[in-house]
Amino acid sequence: MSDASYRDAIFSTPLDRVARFSFDEKVVACFPDMIRRSVPGYGQILGMLGLIAARHLRHGAHVYDLGCSLGAAGLALAGTLPTEAFRYTGVDLSPAMVARARETLAAECPNHAMTVLEGDIRHLEYAPAGMIVLNFTLQFLAPEDRDALIGRLYQALEPGGVLLLSEKIRAADEQENAWLVERYHDFKRANGYSEMEISQKRTALENVLVPDTLAGHHARLAGAGFSRAHAWFQFLNFASLIAFKDASAATSREE
């Protein structure tokens, strides 16, 4: 496996023109540090994936991890479940992420059935799945593409399957949202990010990461057909939901 990740310092120097954020080789090199220091609750969400799968995943079922980055969800599942309990397919649009994820999963869990594909999750041909994980991925899609993707994922899930959706969110109330954003910036300061880094990354993510409200997520999931959904975790303006496909749902799927 390649050498360890580096500390995130991408936005630590003044930039004449801040480029749009992208998951390129520079981000891949520091991604574990970036996530640890800038996504509240990420470790707790990963820690629960295996426990949730142990309760809700049919033995031997297929798991999709969409926008898999370095395969952290796959590692979390493999760390909890036996080799025959699931088959994992990670999908990411970034060639650099895909290359590192393949390397990591092969080294860390060689006995599990783990595949990583490079592709656009909006156009992937999905096989039936018992669980689909969307960890901080939907927020990077254009808002007008989100309903259609969630609809396709509902169709791909087997009856009784679950969707795990983790996202940065915004509060509907402007005052509440401003408070959450301010405390999130405090969180980043406490993790060693400078004012310049916070400001420049916020500029780089503008119109790239567009968050929804929790109510918006619930409405989208209900509209796709999910029988129920719970927001099981929230830390500041980051949340995770689980959505259930009814066990008696029709098995017909979109082409």
KELO-607944 format. One record per residue (C-alpha): residue in three letters; x, y, z. Coordinates in steps of 0.5 Angstrom, whole numbers, plus 500, padded with zeros to 3 digits. Each point is the difference from the previous one (the first is absolute). Layout:
N
ALAXYZ;...
END
This chain:
255
MET500500500;SER502507499;ASP503505505;ALA496503506;SER495506498;TYR503507501;ARG497505505;ASP495505496;ALA503506498;ILE497502493;PHE497506502;SER506502505;THR503505495;PRO497507497;LEU497498493;ASP499505495;ARG494497497;VAL497494504;ALA499494496;ARG493496500;PHE501494505;SER501494497;PHE503493502;ASP506500497;GLU507497502;LYS501505505;VAL494499503;VAL501492500;ALA507501503;CYS497504506;PHE493497500;PRO500496507;ASP502506504;MET496505496;ILE494496502;ARG502499507;ARG501507501;SER494503496;VAL494495500;PRO497500507;GLY498493502;TYR503496494;GLY503495505;GLN494499503;ILE496499494;LEU505495497;GLY500496507;MET493499500;LEU500497492;GLY501493502;LEU496500506;ILE494503496;ALA502495494;ALA500494505;ARG493502502;HIS497501493;LEU504497495;ARG498493497;HIS506495501;GLY504500493;ALA496507497;HIS503505496;VAL503506503;TYR501507496;ASP504505502;LEU499506496;GLY505506500;CYS504495503;SER507504501;LEU505496503;GLY495494502;ALA500502507;ALA492497500;GLY503493497;LEU505500505;ALA495501506;LEU496495497;ALA505495500;GLY503501507;THR493498503;LEU497495495;PRO503493498;THR502499493;GLU494497497;ALA495505503;PHE500505494;ARG503502494;TYR503507499;THR500504494;GLY503507501;VAL499505494;ASP503507500;LEU501505494;SER507502502;PRO506495497;ALA505502505;MET495498506;VAL498494496;ALA507498499;ARG502501508;ALA493496502;ARG502494496;GLU507500503;THR497501507;LEU495495500;ALA504495497;ALA505501505;GLU496500506;CYS494495499;PRO503495494;ASN495495502;HIS494504499;ALA496501493;MET502507499;THR499504493;VAL502507499;LEU497503493;GLU501507497;GLY494503498;ASP494505500;ILE495498505;ARG495503497;HIS501496494;LEU502493503;GLU496494498;TYR498497507;ALA500493502;PRO495498506;ALA503502506;GLY498499508;MET503507502;ILE503506497;VAL504505503;LEU500507498;ASN505504505;PHE501507498;THR499499493;LEU493502498;GLN502507502;PHE505501494;LEU495498495;ALA496506496;PRO493501504;GLU496498494;ASP504493500;ARG498498507;ASP493498499;ALA501495494;LEU506497504;ILE497498506;GLY494497496;ARG505496496;LEU503498507;TYR493498503;GLN499496493;ALA507496501;LEU498498508;GLU497493501;PRO494500504;GLY502501507;GLY507504498;VAL502506503;LEU503507498;LEU505503504;LEU501508498;SER505504504;GLU500508498;LYS502507502;ILE493503501;ARG498507501;ALA494502505;ALA494503497;ASP500506505;GLU506505498;GLN502502507;GLU500492502;ASN504499494;ALA505506501;TRP501497507;LEU502493498;VAL505503494;GLU503504505;ARG501494505;TYR502496494;HIS506505499;ASP501500507;PHE501492500;LYS505501494;ARG504505504;ALA501496506;ASN502494495;GLY506505497;TYR497504494;SER502507499;GLU495505499;MET503501493;GLU499492499;ILE493500502;SER498506496;GLN504498493;LYS497493501;ARG493503501;THR501504493;ALA502494497;LEU494496502;GLU495505498;ASN495497495;VAL504494500;LEU497497507;VAL493502500;PRO496498506;ASP493498501;THR496501507;LEU498493504;ALA493501498;GLY502501492;HIS504493501;HIS494497503;ALA495502495;ARG505498495;LEU500493503;ALA493499501;GLY498503493;ALA505494497;GLY496495504;PHE503498506;SER495498505;ARG504504506;ALA506504502;HIS504502506;ALA505505501;TRP504496505;PHE506504501;GLN502508500;PHE506504502;LEU499507498;ASN498501493;PHE502493498;ALA495494501;SER499493498;LEU493497498;ILE498492499;ALA494499495;PHE497493500;LYS497497493;ASP493496503;ALA501493500;SER494499496;ALA502505494;ALA500498493;THR506497497;SER500504493;ARG506504499;GLU501506495;GLU504498494;
END
